[in-house]
Amino acid sequence: MSEFIVTEVHDGIARITLNRPRAINALTEDMFTSMYEALTAWHDDDAVTAVELVGEGERGFCAGADVRALAQVVRDGGPFLRYLETEYALDIMVANYPKPVTSYMRGIAMGGGLGIGAHVDRRIVFADTVMAMPETKIGFFPDAGIMYELSRAGAVGTHVALTSATFTGGDALLMGLADESADGDLPAPLFDESAAWIHECYASDDVLQIVAALENHPAEEARAAARDLRARSPFSVHVAMRALVRARRLHLAEVLAQDLRLAETVIPSGDFVEGVRALLIDKDNAPAWRHASLEDVPADEVDRVFAY
């Protein structure tokens, strides 16, 4: 059992607490394994009737996977795919668990944290919930099966997937990533009338058409989104767009399978290690992406990622 996972059972309710608050409960491979083992033990235990997932500390439920550790494995030439296989196995287990699972996504809930928290039966958000799939910032694509929900959330889902934009618990309710609020009515700014530019600019499935629409829109928020989009890994944005389109016709298990196959190519040959360095290690926010712009990404290079 990982030192960062606490399990307990009271009156038939089993609880898993992510207990790494100094890192906003960022998930290590051992944490995934420990959660998987606990859920396996409770699967046929008649004394357990339901499961809860919570995060320790005031900052949030879970900041996501420990991508710094994963990037180090890649740099060392280690078995980086094993980490993701373990993560995605847990994601599909909680999604299909035979007993009701509730997640309490207070505060920060991002990346791999949504992988374990956003596929369960009852997903609770709060006034302080801040969500994101920030992968294009680090040279990756939204994974952990979340493309299943984002691909069904219309223009807002596309905006979030490509730009790594943060969103509220209220937004999550309307995007199909949450079921109820613990704090009454919550604001959903991505669905406000003032955010109509999202629906206007993300009408296409073509990245270059989207960024052009954003750059030429009169709303400053749209032009800011264009700047964000151009700051992301160009290769990752193109991969994310195609993965999102494909996910529209896939079941959750198929989306997770797609995530694994794409990661197998994208992580070692793309911008992942450089993105993690720039954002999380050196924190210079000056990544040297392999392609200078969105326009410079060859279509056949993206094709090869999907030729699995």
N, C-alpha and C positions, 0 to 999 in steps of 0.2 A: 504494500500500500504506500503510495506517495505521501511524503510528509505534508504536501500541499492539498491533500484531500481528506476531509473529515466526513465519516458516515455515521449515521445513528438511526434508530428506529424507535418511535414512540407511538403507542396506541394505533399500530398498524400503518403509520405514515413513515416511510423511509426518506431520509433527507441526505442529499449530497451537498456539502459546502465546499466551494472553491476557496482555499485558504492560503492565498498568496497575495495579500492585500497591497504590499509594497510595490508589486508589479501589476496592480489592478487585475490580479488573478490570471495573468497570462499563462496559457496552457502549455505544459511540457508533455513530452511523449509519455512519461511516467504517470502524469495526471490522467491522460486519456486511458491508459491501460488500467489504472486503479478504478476509474469510473466504470469501465467496461466490466471489470471483474465483479464490482459491487452489484451492478445491474443483473449480471448473470446469476449471482447468488440469490438475488431476490426474485428472479423470474418465476420460480416454482415454489416459493416460500409462501405458504398460506397465511403466515402471520403478517405479511406485507400486502396491503391493499392499494397503496398509491405511493408515488414518488414525488419529491420536491427537489428542485435545483436552485441553489442560492449562491451568492457571492459574499465573501467576508469583506468588511471594510466599507468606508463611506464613499469611496471614489467610484465604485461601480461593480456590476455583475462580472464582467470579463472583458478585457481589452483585446482578446483574440489569442491566436497561436503565438508562441514564443518564436517569432520569425528571426530574431537575432541568433538564437541557437540553431535554427534551421539553416540560416545562411552560413554559419560556421561549418556545419556538416557538409554543405555543398563545397565550400572552399577546401575542406580537408579531403574531398573525394569520397565521402562516406555515403551510407545508404539513406539518402534524403527521402526517397520515396516511401520507405518504411514508416516514417513519421506520418505522412499523409494517409497511408493505408490504415494506420491505427486510428487517426482522427476521423476519417470518413466512415470507418466501421462503427465507431461510437455514434456518429450522426444518424446513421440509418437505424441503429438499435433503438435510440430514444424515440425516433419517429414512429417505429413500428412496435413499440413496447406494449405488451398485452395488458398492462395496468396503467391507469391514468397517470400522466406525468405533467407537473406544473412547473413552469419556470418563472422566477421573479427577477425581471430584467431592470433592476434599479440602476440609475447612473449610467456609466459607460457600458455599452453592450455592442461589441464590434467584431467583425471578422469571424474567426473561429468560435467566438462566444455566441454569435448568432447561430452558428452551426449546431451547437448543442441546445440553445435556448429557443430557437424560432421554429423548430419542426415538431414540437411536442403538442400535447392535447390542449393545454391551457397556458396561454402566454400572457403574463401580466406586465404592464408597463406603468410608469410613474411620471409625475410632473418633472422629475429631474433626469428622465431617461434621455440619453444621447446615443443614437445608433449610427453606424456607418459600415460600409464595406470598402475599406480604404486601400484595397490592393493595387489599383493602378498607380498609386503614389509610390509603391515599392517595386514596380516592375513585374507585377503579377496580375491576376484577374480575380474577380469575386468568385470564391470557391465555397467549399463546405455545403454545397447544395443550395445556396441562397439564390442562385440564378433561377431556380424553380419559381420562387416567389417574385423575384424582380422581373422576370419575363412575363409575368401575369399582372404586373402593376402599371402597365401602360407607359406613358411618357415619363412619369416620375421614376419608375423603376429603371428606365434607360439612363436618365440623368444621374441617378445614384450610382449605377453600375460603372458608368464611364468616368465620371468626375471624382468619385470617392466622397461626394458631398455627405455631410452629416444630416440627420433628420430626427425628429422628435418622436415620442411615444404616440402622439396623435397621428403623425404621418404614418407610423408603423401600423396602426389600426386600419387605416384606409388602404395600405399597401398589402395587407394580408400577412403581415409579419407579427401581429399581436392580436389578442382576442378581447382583452378588457383592460380598463384603467383602474388602478387602485386609488386614484386621486380625482375622480370625477371627469368632467369634460377637459380635454387636453387640446392645446393649439396644434394645428396641422398646417404650418406655413407653406409647405410645398403644394398644398391643395387650395390655398387661398386664391381669390380672384387676382390678387397682385402677382401671382405666380403663373398667370395664363401663358406667359412666354415659354414655359416648359413644354406645354402641350403644342404650342405653335412651332417650336424649334426642333423638337424630337419626333417629328412626324415621319422622318425617314429612317431607314435601317443602314444608311450609308454615313460613315463617320465624317467624311469630308463635307457632305451636304449639311450635316448637323452643325459642325463647327462654323461653316459659312453662315448658316441661319442665325446662330448665336451672335456672331461678330457683327452682323448687319441689323440686328434687332434694336429698336429704340430704347428698350429697357436696359438700364445699367446692370441690373442683376443678370441679364442674359449675356452681356459682354464680359462680365466678371466670370461667368461660368465658362465662357470660351477661353479666357485666360487660364482658368484652372485646367481645362481640358488639354490645352497646349503645354501645360507644365507637367502633365503626366507622361509616363513612358509611352511614346507613340505606338510601339509594337504591342504593348499590353492593351491599349485602348482598342486597337483593331481586333485583337484576339477576344477581348471581352465582348465586343459588339457581336461578333459571329457566334460566340458561345451563348449569348443571350438569345439571339434569334433561334438557334437550334433548340434551346431549352424550352421554348414555347410548346413544343410537341413531345416533350419527354416527361416521364414520371420522375419522381424524386430520386429513386435508385439509379435511374439512367443518367440523371444530371450529375450525381456523385461519381458515377463511372466515367463520364466525360471529364469531370474535374481532374480525376487521377491521370487519365491519358494525356490531357493537355499539359498538366504539371510536369509530366515525365520529360517533355520536350522544352517547355517554356522556362522552367527553373534553371537547368544547367546552361542553356544557350541564349537566354534572353537577358533582361535587365535586372533580375531579382537581386543578386548579390550587390550590385551597384546601388540599387534603390534602397536596400536596407542600410547600406553604409551611409548614404547621404542623409536619410531621414532619421535613423535610429542610433547609429554608432558615432560617426563624426558630427552629425547634426548640422552640416553646412548647408543643407537644402539646395545643393548644387549638383544634382546627379548628371553624370556624363552618359546619357542614353545612347544606345547604339545607332539610333536613327535621329537625325536632326529635327525632323518634324513629322506630323501626321501624313503629310503628302509624300514623304520619302520612304514609307514602308511599302515594300513590294508585295503585291497581292499573292504571288507564288510563295513567298516566305510564310505568310499566314496560312496558305493552303497546306503547306507541309505539316504544320502543327496539327491540323485536323485530319491528316491522312493516316489514321490509326485503325 
